[in-house]
C-alpha cells in the first residue's frame, strides 16, 4: 500500500496540488481550514487592504500562535517524576500515623 496521497488544497482562486503522507492528510486539511478562517477574519475586520496584506496578517497570526504553543511548558515530564515521590511521601505519612 502506498504511504502517500495526492491532495489539492484551495485558497481562494489558488490551487496547490501536493503529495503528503496518508497519516498527515488530516493535518494538511486542518491547516487549510485554519488559513481560510484567519484570512476571512482579516478580510472582514480590515476591509480595503490588498490580498498580500491579508496574507501577511494571516501568516503572522498563525506564526505567533505557533510560537506561543511552543513556549507553553509541558508539565507531564515533571509530573511523571513527581508521582513516585508523592507516593513515597504519602506512604511515609500513613506509616508515621500508625
N, C-alpha and C positions, 0 to 999 in steps of 0.2 A: 504494500500500500504506500502510495506517495505521501510524504510527510508535508508537502507544500500545497498551497491552494492559490489560485489566481482570483483576485478580487478587484473591484473597481470602487474607489472612493470618489464621492462627488462633493464639490464645494462650489456652489453657485453654478456658473457655466463651465467650470473646470472639471475635468475627469482625471483621475490618477490611477491607472492600472498598476497593480502591484502583485508580486508573488510573496506570500507570507507563510509562515509555518501554520499548520492547521490549528495547533493549540493556542495560537496567538490571534486568530481571526477576531474573536470577541473583543480583544483589547483594541485592535485597529478600528473596529466598528464603534466602540465606545469613544475612542479618541475622535473619530469623525463627528460623532454626535456632540461631543463637548465643544469642538471647534465651531460647529454650526450654531450651537446655543450661545456661546460667548460672542461670536461675530454678530449674531442677530441682536443680542443685548446692546452692543456698542452702536450698531446702526440705528437702533431705535432711540437710544439715550443721547446720542451726539449726532443729530442729523446735519447734513451738509458737508461732511468730510469726504475725502476721496477713498476709494477702495483700499489703497495702500495704507492709509492711516488706520482704517478699521482692522486690517490685517496685523499691523504693528501693535495696536491696542490688544487684540486677541492674543497675539504671541506673548506679549509682556504679561498679561493677566495669567495665562497658563504657566509661564515660566516662574512667576512669583509663587503661585500655588504649589508648583513642584518643589521649589526650594524650601518653602515652609514645611512641606511634608518631610523632606529630607532632614530638616533640622529638629523635628519633633523627636524627643527622646523615647526610645523603645525600652520600656521598663521590664519587659519579660526576662531578659538575661539576668537582671538584678534580682527580680522576684524568684527566679528559679534557684538562685544561690542562697537567698534568704529563707526559703521554705524549710530546708533541712535544719537550719539554725533555729528557726522558730519552733519547730517540732522538739528540738533538744531542750530549749528553754521551757516550753510547756511541760515536757516530761519531768524536768528538774523541779518545776514549781509543784507539780502534782506529788512528786516524791517527797518534797520538803513539807507539804501539808499533812502527810501521813505520820 
